[in-house]
Amino acid sequence: MSEAEAFEKIHQISMGHMISRIVHAGTFLRIPDYVENGPKKAEDVAKDLNANVDNIYRLMRAMSSQGIMKEEDDHVFSKTPMSTLLTSGPQGYARSIILAECSDVHYRGFLSLVKTIQTGIFHGPSDNGVENFWDIHRNHPDVDLEFSKNMTALSLRQSPIVVKESDFTGCEITCDLGGSQGIITREILKQNPHVKKGINFDMGHLIELNKKQIREGSEMDRFEDQSGDFFTAVPYADAYTMKFIFHDWNDELCRKILSNIEKANPKAIVYIYDSIIDTKNQPGLFPLLDIKMMHFLDGRERSVEDWNTLVSGSNYRIASMNSTIQPGIVKLVHK
Ligand SMILES: C[S@@+](CC[C@H](N)C(=O)[O-])C[C@H]1O[C@@H](n2cnc3c(N)ncnc32)[C@H](O)[C@@H]1O
């Protein structure tokens, strides 16, 4: 990389938080909805939103600079594939990524990152006046809902792949711990007609929200939402799945979940769907996500070595690991 390229890259990085907050503002104001059905004048959008005309124009221009909509004519903007993904309609499944990840509470939480790095104690939640990341969500139901929708959007892409790579032969009951809106459990039931019951297990407030939703599909006859705390106890099952759960917690707390699984059924198989990262020079999102886990949850994105360390302190052993897909799969069986 030349010095000029290095400088340009650093300049881009310095804009990162501004870009995400600009896109958050535009998404929050539903600007992508306005251009979805045909080109739209910034003035008309401003009028409809009862907002400052010049500022709406400048916001739309800034969003265009990132490929979110296109200025076709003076002050007239049209949609792009990115703006469609940020609409509030059925095709706008990326809207919740922006509304959750770039929300005020997540943004504010990053203010104390240096403190976390220096002290080794995670400070993300304390900047929001709470002790626990999930309490931030409990106190902000709007962010909580967008976060769940975001996890669902990701799950809809990932579940068919990880479930296909997992073997539920001989399992009558499965349980997805921290299952959010139940996408993994539904996929297990769809791909495994022999499974009699699939339990989607999550915290009470989330399960209550699930129950208010209309969820259709023949697999729903065998689907059950159950609320609880996986640090206290988990329901009986023949197979447990957990997608993006262990990355939220430190090794000790992950082992606590494993010991609760052991108490419920030591013979059960355990499938962990999580990152298995390469430690050196890995480009992409996971080393960045690792910092979020460190700062908000005392969690981590784990390498093969990290997984071995975590599991070696439990009564389980790693039966197999698959890092060829995303997320990776760590299969555990009782020792
Ligand atoms: C990162 S999200 C993953 C959601 C889902 N597994 C997925 O991949 O889309 C973590 C989930 O764990 C749930 N959770 C956190 N603490 C929990 C606890 N103590 N008991 C049960 N569920 C919990 C959260 O409500 C959230 O749905």
Ligand as a Chemical Component Dictionary entry (heavy atoms), coordinates in Angstrom:
data_LIG
# 
_chem_comp.id                   LIG 
_chem_comp.type                 NON-POLYMER 
_chem_comp.pdbx_formal_charge   0 
_chem_comp.three_letter_code    LIG 
# 
loop_
_chem_comp_atom.comp_id 
_chem_comp_atom.atom_id 
_chem_comp_atom.alt_atom_id 
_chem_comp_atom.type_symbol 
_chem_comp_atom.charge 
_chem_comp_atom.model_Cartn_x 
_chem_comp_atom.model_Cartn_y 
_chem_comp_atom.model_Cartn_z 
_chem_comp_atom.pdbx_ordinal 
LIG C1  C1  C 0  -26.947 -12.697 19.820 1  
LIG S1  S1  S 1  -28.607 -13.126 20.101 2  
LIG C2  C2  C 0  -28.711 -14.615 19.116 3  
LIG C3  C3  C 0  -30.105 -14.928 18.692 4  
LIG C4  C4  C 0  -30.266 -16.164 17.807 5  
LIG N1  N1  N 0  -29.683 -17.340 18.397 6  
LIG C5  C5  C 0  -29.691 -15.917 16.439 7  
LIG O1  O1  O 0  -28.588 -16.353 16.132 8  
LIG O2  O2  O -1 -30.363 -15.243 15.649 9  
LIG C6  C6  C 0  -28.567 -13.785 21.756 10 
LIG C7  C7  C 0  -29.901 -14.267 22.268 11 
LIG O3  O3  O 0  -29.702 -14.785 23.589 12 
LIG C8  C8  C 0  -30.801 -14.417 24.390 13 
LIG N2  N2  N 0  -30.393 -14.473 25.803 14 
LIG C9  C9  C 0  -29.511 -13.663 26.426 15 
LIG N3  N3  N 0  -29.371 -14.011 27.716 16 
LIG C10 C10 C 0  -30.185 -15.079 27.914 17 
LIG C11 C11 C 0  -30.467 -15.903 29.051 18 
LIG N4  N4  N 0  -29.861 -15.682 30.215 19 
LIG N5  N5  N 0  -31.340 -16.919 28.913 20 
LIG C12 C12 C 0  -31.958 -17.142 27.710 21 
LIG N6  N6  N 0  -31.727 -16.401 26.579 22 
LIG C13 C13 C 0  -30.842 -15.381 26.690 23 
LIG C14 C14 C 0  -31.138 -13.021 23.892 24 
LIG O4  O4  O 0  -32.448 -12.637 24.236 25 
LIG C15 C15 C 0  -30.944 -13.172 22.387 26 
LIG O5  O5  O 0  -32.121 -13.581 21.753 27 
# 
loop_
_chem_comp_bond.comp_id 
_chem_comp_bond.atom_id_1 
_chem_comp_bond.atom_id_2 
_chem_comp_bond.value_order 
_chem_comp_bond.pdbx_ordinal 
LIG C1  S1  SING 1  
LIG S1  C2  SING 2  
LIG S1  C6  SING 3  
LIG C2  C3  SING 4  
LIG C3  C4  SING 5  
LIG C4  N1  SING 6  
LIG C4  C5  SING 7  
LIG C5  O1  DOUB 8  
LIG C5  O2  SING 9  
LIG C6  C7  SING 10 
LIG C7  O3  SING 11 
LIG C7  C15 SING 12 
LIG O3  C8  SING 13 
LIG C8  N2  SING 14 
LIG C8  C14 SING 15 
LIG N2  C9  SING 16 
LIG N2  C13 SING 17 
LIG C9  N3  DOUB 18 
LIG N3  C10 SING 19 
LIG C10 C11 SING 20 
LIG C10 C13 DOUB 21 
LIG C11 N4  SING 22 
LIG C11 N5  DOUB 23 
LIG N5  C12 SING 24 
LIG C12 N6  DOUB 25 
LIG N6  C13 SING 26 
LIG C14 O4  SING 27 
LIG C14 C15 SING 28 
LIG C15 O5  SING 29 
# 
